[in-house]
Amino acid sequence: MNPYVLTILLSSLGLGTTLTFASSHWLLAWMGLEVNTLAIIPLMTQQHHPRAVEAATKYFLTQATAAAMILFAATTNAWLVGEWSINDMSHPIASSMTIAALALKIGLAPMHFWLPEVLQGLDLITGLILSTWQKLAPLALIIQVAPTVNPGMLTLLGLLSTLIGGWGGLNQTQVRKILAYSSIAHMGWMIIISQYAPHLTLLALGMYVFMTSTAFLSLKMVSATNISTITTMWSKAPVLVSTTALALLSLGGLPPLTGFMAKWLILQEMAKQQVPLTATIMALAALISLYFYLRLCYAMTLTISPNTTNATAPWRTRTTQSTIALALFTVVTLGLLPITPAIVALVI
């Protein structure tokens, strides 16, 4: 892609998210979401592959539907209450409709069906943008609207997302689909705590962005998109295999890795809020997710591969990619747990 065009598209992505962050009026927030959607579609279709075009089409249709629902909900609230402000979404019909639309935007269950299919059709870097940057603006709106929404609806969305995110990834062989279900499960953790402690939603989002970036960039280094390809990673980049396996375990939430921090603090807060049954279900759902992370780690580190793959064997070709970002993300993904008290103090 032409570097000038790429610069314009990436700038538009940043502008859309910033517009939504800065807005207190629903029309401006909606405009930011639309700029975001329109900026990523050319990035999705830059491969000129039928799967990429299909993914971009599915993404456009779901995002357009969600944007129309947000506009309809905001208009309904203005009609019933007389307020366009995001913080005054006080009518239950309007707030429930808004949360449903934002859940569709970020792929929360049961509105998650588009996400694995879309992510599967994209290259790894565009998939990384979709899994991280594109979640920021809708989550900012969810945090603002959450206090006015029925708590039962948020709890149901969170529980369904963590369960389906774990269950859906069990039988997958494509790494991008596994990471899509991982994204759904993590979004469930964020949405369920947004009603009790919004600062923990921000913390969980930050940790999720770092861990997912590490996973995607590690796979990009060896051009691995399915499980049979990652079985050949150990011979090309043994150190990278070790750090990638640890990053996946961090995504699963195992101590003493960074991923444990968000889950630990969220479960602790839910216990304080007197919802032990919900906290127990969430913890058990995290175990389901952990299975497919362990499956990837097993394929990566404990299998010697005489098998044949359809992918071009990269073997020892030297990569031209920059490794600085990957190194920074890996350090954050693996080593932040000991400074949890400092991070909590900063977030609160």
N, C-alpha and C positions, 0 to 999 in steps of 0.2 A: 504494500500500500504506500502511496505517496506520503512522504513524511509531513508535508504541510497539511494534508487532509487528516492524517493521524493526529497531528497536534490539535487541529480544530475539534475533532471528535472527543479526544481526551479532555480538552478544556471544557467542552460542553457537558461532559459527564461530571466534572468538578463543579461547574456552574449550576447544573440542575440540583445536585445534592445540597450545595451551599444555599441556593434559593429556598429550598424546603426547610433547611435548618433555621434560616433567618426569618421565616415568615410567621406571622401571627394570624393571618387571614387565609381562609381556605382556598381562595382562588389562586393566591400566590404559591401556596403549597402544592396545589394541583398542577400549576404551571411547571414548577420544578420537577415534579415526577414525570411529566410529559417530556420535558427536555432530556431527562435521564434516559427514558425509554427510546426516544428517537436517536440519541447519540450512540447507543450500544448496538443498534440493529446493523449499521454498516460494518461494525467490527465483527459481528457474528457471521456475516455473509462474505467476508474477505477471501475465504477459501474457494468460493465458487463450486462448492460440492453440494449435491442434492440434499445430503443430510443436514448441512449447515443452513441451507435455504429453508428446509422444512422446520428446523429448530427456530430460526428467526421468525418464521410465519406464526408458529405456535406461541412464541414469546410475545409477539406483537398483539395477537388476538387476546391472550389472557391479560396482558397489561392494559390494553385499551378497555376491556370489560371492567377491570378493577378501577381504572381512572373514571369511567362513566359512573360507576357506583359511588365513588367518593364525591363526585360533583353532585349527584342526585341526593346523597345523604346531607351534604352541606347546604344544598338548596332547601331540602326538607326542614333542616334545623332553623334556617333563616326564616322560613315560612311560619313555623310553629312557635319559635322562641323570639325571632327578631334579631338574631346574632350570627355574624359571619366569623367570629373569632374562634380559633382552634380550641382555646381553653374553656369556651362556653358551650361546648357540645352537650347540652344538658338534657335534651329529650331522649328517652330510652330507644325509640325507634331509630333515630338518626345515629346515635352512638353505636348501636348494635350493627347497623348497616355499614358504618365506617370501619369498624373492627373486622367485619367479614371481608370488606374490600381490601383492606391492608393485609389481611391474612392471605388472600389470593395473590397479592403482589409479592409477598416474600415466600410463598409456598408452604404455608402451615397446613397440616392435615385438618379437615378432609379436603382442602382445596390445593392439594400438593401434586396432583397427577401430572401436571405439565413439567415440573422441575426436573425429574430424572431424564425425561425424553429430550428436553431442550439441552441439558448439560451434556448428554451423550453425543449430540450432534456438533458440539463446539470443540475448538482446539483448547489446549490446557490453559493458556494465558487468558483467553476470553472467558473460559469457564471460571477462572480465578476471580476475574472482575465481577462476573455474575453472582458468584457465591459470597463475595465480601462487600465490595463497594456498593452494589445495587441494593443491599439490604439496609444500608445506613439510613437513608431518607424515610422509608416506610417505618422503620423501628423508632425513629425520632418522633414520628406522628403517633405511633402506638403508645409510647411512653406518656405523651401529653394527653391522649384521650382516655388512657386506662382508668384514671380515678372515677370517671363518669360512667363506666361500662359495668354491666352486671358481672360480679366476680365469678359466678358459676360458668359464664360463657368463656372467660379467659382460662379458667381452670380446665374446662373441657377441651379447649383448643390445645392447651399445653400438654395435657395427658395424652390426647390422641396423637399429637405430633411426636412425642417421645416414643410411644409404643409403635406407631407405624414407621417412624424413622429407623427404629431398631429392627422391626420385623421385616420391612421391605428390603433391607440390605443383605439379609442372610443368604439369599440364593443367587446373588449377582456374581458375574465373572468380569464385568467391566468396571474398572477402577473409578471412572467418572460417575457412574451410577451409584456406586458405593458412597462416594463423597457427596452426592446429591442427597441420599438418605441420611447421611451423617449431618448435613446441613439442616434437614427437616427436624431431626432430633434435637440439635442444639437450639434451633429457633423455639422449640417447645419449652426448653429450660428457661429461655429469656422471657417468653410471653407469660409463663405461669408466675414468675416472681415480680413482673412489672406492676402488679396491683399492690404488693406489699412493700417492696424496696426497689424503686426504679434505679438507684445507683448500682445495685447488683446486676440489673439488666445491662447497664453500660459496661460493667466489669466483665461479665460473661461475653458480651459482644466483642470487646477488645481482645480477650483471650482466644475467642473463636477465630477472629481475623488473623491473628498471628499463627495459630496452629494450622489453619486451612491453607494459608499462604505457604507455609513450610512444606506441607504435603504436596501441593500443586507444583511448586518450583522444583522440589526433589524429583518428582515424576517427569517434569519437563527436561531435567538434565539428562535423563536416559531415554526420553521419548517413550515412556511406558504408559499404555492405556488399558491393558487388561492383565489378569492375574498370570497368564502363561508367559507374558513378556517380563513381568517383574521377577520371575524365577531365574532369569539370566542376568539380573543386576549385580549379583555378588561377585561375578568374575570381572566386571568392568570397573566397579566403584565400590570396593568393600567398606570404606569409611562412610560413604553416602548411604549405603544400605543400613549401617548401624544407626546413623542419625535419623533416617527415614522411619525405621522400625520404632524407635523411641518417640518420634513425633506422632506416629499413629497411636501408640499407647497413650500419649498425652491427650490426643483427641478423645480417646476412650475414657479419660478421667482417672488414670491410675496414679497414685502417689508413688514416688516423690516428684512427679512431673507437674508442670504448670497447669495442665488441664484439670487436675484435681481441685485446684483452688476455687474455681467458680462453682463447681458442684457442691463442694464442702460448705461454702458460705451460703449457697441457696438452700441446701437441706437444713442448715442450722437456723436460718431465718424462718423457714416453714415450720420447724419445730417450735420456735418462739411464738409463731402466729396460731398455734393450736390446730394445725392441720396435719397430724401425724400420718393418717391414712394416705393422703395425697403424696406426702414426702416418701413414704414406703414404696408406693407404686412407681414414683419417679426413679428411685434408687434401683428398683428391680428392672425397670425399662433400660436404665443405663447398662445393666449387665448384658441385655440382649445385644445392644450396640457393640459392647466390648468383644463379643464373639467374632464379629466380622473384621474388626481391627486385628484381633489375634490371628485370624485366618490369613489376612494379608501379611502379617509379620512372619507367620510360619512359612508361607510361600516364598517370601523374600529371603529369609535367613536360614531356614532349615531344610530346604529342598535343593538337591543337586540336579541340574536339568539336562537330561539327555533328550528331552521332548523337543518337538519341532514347533516353531511358531510361524504365523503368517506374516509377522512384522519383519522388516529388514533388520538383521542382526547388527546392532551398533558396535559390539565388541569393544575394541580399544581406540576407536576414532576419537580424536581430541575434540572436546566441546569448545565452541566459541562463545558460550554464554557467560555473562557476568555472574560471579558466585558471591559477591558481597552481600546482596539482599538476602540470598538464601542463608548465608552464614549468620547474619543478624537475626533473622526470623527463627533460625534453629536454636540459637542461644536463648532467646526469649521463650520459645516453646518448651525448652527442657529445664530451665533453671530458675524460674521466678518464685517457686513455692516457698523457699525460705524467707523471702521478704514480703510475704502476704500481709502482715500487720501494717507495714509502711504503705503498701498499695491501697489497702482498705482505708487508711487514714487520708490518703490523697483523694480517693474517689468520694468519700463522704464529706 
